[in-house]
Amino acid sequence: MESSNSSSVVVLVVALALLFFSTKVCSQGRPQVPQGPLVPCFYVFGDSLVDNGNNNGILTLARANYMPYGIDFAQGVTGRFTNGRTTVDVLAQLLGFPLFVPPYSRTRGRALLRGVNYASGASGIRDETGNNLGDHLSMNQQLENYASTVQQMRRMFRRNDSAVENYLSKCIFYVGMGSNDYLNNYFMPDMYSTSSDYNPRTYAALLLQDYSRQLTELYQLGARRIIVTAVGQIGCIPYQLARYDNNGNGSQCNEGINRIVSLFNTGLVKLVNRFNKGGLPGSKFVYVNLYESAKDLVTNAPNYGFEVVDKGCCGVGRNNGQITCLPLQPPCDDRRKYVFWDAFHPTEVANIILAKKAFSSKSRSDVYPINIQQLALLELNQNK
């Protein structure tokens, strides 16, 4: 009897030792998987590149709540302007959130604390941008909605403003604006006078002046970890390729358009540097260079498994870019081979690549001055 008890004790000791040893090896041999998200919340501002349903219930042509939009999204059609996940959906998952960031139009109560997507298709920095497509929520209106969210959070935190500020300082804010200020404003002279009122350099400066004020307002409302994105190579999207007279070569980008939007991007980098060097104390801004990252997808398409870089997977006319994807229109057979889903927007596969670059790339040509993962883990000095 005593021998049996002794054997049991020995077995138990050995088992515990093995458990301890295996735990040590596991923890030392590979990075620990974080328990839960890297940040408590994720707030999104932008246009159709990241809108996931805010335009569904308003009177606008800039909406995508019909098939085949969302055909590859796990939860069905949700109003995304792509076949599946957007870049912010992927970033949310990389940050550790189990689901996508819900649209403001259907987010209420304590769910606001986890994160909200305020983005609206056709929206821009300027209020009139996108009016040619109908109703939308401009950046100014998105900020108003976020201000309302902060007021609700103050009530949840029992009017403890310090607690609200501390909470928001740990969150990540994503802002992707500017594309429509060119596509649905400056480059539409029949609808808008901006191209005759301002030369490209003056217009970029005007946009950046307004954008600086808006980002400062976001900071004043508690944002401290802020991502801003470049305007992409919109001279290379199927919509512009279909319109551009390039001697019948439907794959040649309109570099004139690309040079004009590059003026905005160059100024945005300078704005980020100014904010990071004390312009907005205690904050950290990150510039995601979607211009260069998207250019890389096209230039090195085979390396990413892409075969078609100049046509939308779904659309009508030249380059599938003259009219965007129609309701119930059959898309291309293999969406993994296409960079563009429709006349304007990347496919889910392209969005995944772009999001992963922004999240963890060590190259400053992709993301500057640090990547999003580093931003999430950064210790900010709130006493600056």
DABEL-V726145 format. One record per pair of residues at least 24 apart in sequence whose ideal C-beta (glycine too) atoms are under 8 Angstrom apart, sorted by the first residue. I is the first residue (numbers start at 1). J is the second residue. If there is no record, write none. Layout:
BEGIN
[[I/J] [I/J]]
END
This chain:
BEGIN
[[34/96] [36/96] [37/95] [37/96] [37/97] [38/95] [38/96] [38/373] [38/376] [38/377] [39/95] [39/170] [39/171] [39/172] [39/225] [39/376] [40/113] [40/114] [40/167] [40/170] [40/171] [41/113] [41/114] [41/115] [41/167] [41/168] [41/170] [41/171] [41/172] [42/88] [42/91] [42/92] [42/95] [42/97] [42/101] [42/114] [42/115] [42/171] [42/172] [42/174] [43/101] [43/115] [43/116] [43/117] [43/118] [43/146] [43/171] [43/172] [43/173] [43/174] [43/223] [44/88] [44/101] [44/115] [44/116] [44/117] [44/118] [44/119] [44/173] [44/174] [45/118] [45/119] [45/139] [45/142] [45/143] [45/146] [45/173] [45/174] [45/175] [45/176] [45/177] [45/218] [46/88] [46/119] [46/123] [46/174] [46/175] [46/176] [46/177] [46/229] [47/119] [47/120] [47/121] [47/122] [47/123] [47/124] [47/176] [47/177] [47/179] [47/180] [48/81] [48/119] [48/120] [48/121] [48/122] [48/180] [48/344] [48/345] [49/81] [49/86] [49/87] [49/119] [49/176] [49/179] [49/345] [49/346] [50/86] [50/87] [50/88] [50/117] [50/119] [50/174] [50/176] [51/79] [51/80] [51/81] [51/103] [51/117] [51/119] [51/120] [51/121] [52/78] [52/79] [52/80] [52/86] [52/88] [52/89] [52/100] [52/101] [52/102] [52/103] [52/117] [52/119] [53/78] [53/79] [53/80] [53/103] [53/105] [53/106] [53/117] [54/79] [54/103] [54/104] [54/105] [54/117] [54/118] [54/119] [54/120] [54/121] [54/137] [55/79] [55/120] [55/121] [55/122] [55/136] [56/103] [56/105] [57/105] [58/134] [58/135] [58/136] [59/134] [59/135] [60/121] [60/122] [60/133] [60/134] [60/135] [60/136] [61/122] [61/133] [61/134] [62/120] [62/121] [62/122] [62/130] [62/133] [62/134] [62/136] [63/121] [64/121] [66/327] [66/328] [67/327] [67/328] [68/314] [68/325] [68/328] [68/329] [68/330] [68/331] [69/325] [71/331] [72/335] [72/348] [73/348] [79/103] [81/121] [81/341] [81/342] [81/344] [81/345] [82/341] [82/342] [82/345] [82/346] [82/347] [82/348] [82/351] [83/313] [83/314] [83/331] [83/335] [83/341] [83/347] [83/348] [84/347] [84/348] [84/351] [85/348] [85/351] [85/352] [86/351] [87/351] [87/354] [87/355] [87/358] [88/117] [88/119] [88/174] [88/355] [89/351] [90/351] [90/352] [90/355] [90/356] [91/174] [91/355] [91/358] [91/359] [91/372] [94/355] [94/356] [94/359] [94/360] [94/372] [94/373] [95/172] [95/359] [95/372] [95/376] [104/145] [104/149] [110/156] [112/149] [112/152] [112/153] [113/153] [113/156] [113/167] [115/171] [116/146] [116/149] [118/142] [118/145] [118/146] [119/176] [122/180] [122/184] [123/177] [123/180] [124/177] [124/178] [124/179] [124/180] [124/181] [124/184] [124/185] [125/177] [125/178] [125/181] [125/207] [125/210] [125/211] [125/214] [126/181] [126/185] [126/207] [126/210] [128/185] [128/192] [129/180] [129/181] [129/184] [129/185] [130/180] [130/184] [130/185] [131/191] [132/184] [132/188] [132/191] [132/192] [133/184] [139/177] [139/211] [139/214] [140/214] [143/214] [143/217] [143/218] [143/221] [146/218] [146/221] [147/221] [150/221] [150/222] [164/222] [165/222] [166/382] [168/221] [168/222] [168/223] [168/224] [169/222] [169/224] [169/225] [169/282] [169/380] [169/382] [170/225] [171/223] [171/224] [171/225] [172/225] [172/226] [172/227] [172/372] [172/375] [172/376] [173/218] [173/223] [173/225] [173/226] [173/227] [174/227] [174/229] [175/215] [175/218] [175/226] [175/227] [175/228] [175/229] [176/228] [176/229] [176/290] [177/211] [177/228] [178/207] [178/211] [178/230] [178/231] [178/261] [178/264] [178/268] [179/231] [179/232] [179/234] [181/207] [182/231] [182/234] [182/257] [182/260] [182/261] [182/264] [183/234] [183/239] [183/344] [186/260] [187/257] [200/259] [200/260] [200/263] [201/263] [204/260] [204/263] [204/264] [204/267] [205/267] [207/264] [208/264] [208/267] [208/268] [208/271] [211/268] [211/271] [212/271] [215/271] [215/275] [215/280] [215/285] [216/280] [219/280] [219/283] [223/283] [224/282] [224/283] [224/284] [224/380] [224/382] [225/283] [225/284] [225/286] [225/375] [225/376] [225/378] [225/380] [226/283] [226/284] [226/285] [226/286] [227/285] [227/286] [227/288] [227/358] [227/372] [227/375] [228/268] [228/271] [228/272] [228/285] [228/286] [228/287] [228/288] [229/287] [229/288] [229/290] [230/265] [230/268] [230/287] [230/288] [230/289] [230/290] [230/291] [230/292] [231/261] [231/264] [231/265] [231/290] [231/291] [232/261] [232/290] [232/291] [232/294] [233/258] [233/261] [233/291] [233/294] [233/295] [233/298] [234/258] [234/261] [235/261] [236/294] [236/295] [236/298] [236/310] [237/321] [237/340] [237/343] [237/344] [238/310] [238/311] [238/312] [238/315] [238/319] [238/320] [238/321] [238/340] [238/342] [238/343] [238/344] [239/321] [239/322] [239/324] [239/343] [239/344] [240/321] [241/310] [241/318] [241/319] [241/321] [242/317] [242/318] [242/319] [242/321] [242/322] [242/343] [243/321] [243/322] [250/310] [250/318] [250/319] [251/309] [251/310] [261/291] [262/291] [265/289] [265/291] [269/368] [272/368] [276/369] [278/384] [281/384] [282/380] [282/381] [282/382] [282/383] [282/384] [283/380] [284/370] [284/375] [284/378] [284/380] [286/367] [286/368] [286/369] [286/370] [286/371] [286/372] [286/375] [287/367] [287/368] [287/369] [288/358] [288/366] [288/367] [288/372] [289/365] [289/366] [289/367] [289/368] [290/354] [292/365] [292/366] [293/353] [293/354] [293/357] [293/358] [293/366] [294/346] [294/350] [294/354] [297/339] [297/350] [297/353] [297/354] [298/339] [301/339] [304/349] [304/353] [305/336] [305/337] [305/349] [306/337] [306/338] [306/339] [306/349] [306/350] [307/337] [307/338] [308/332] [308/337] [308/338] [308/339] [308/340] [309/339] [309/340] [311/338] [311/340] [312/338] [312/340] [312/341] [312/342] [312/343] [313/338] [313/340] [313/341] [313/342] [313/347] [314/341] [314/342] [315/342] [315/343] [319/343]]
END
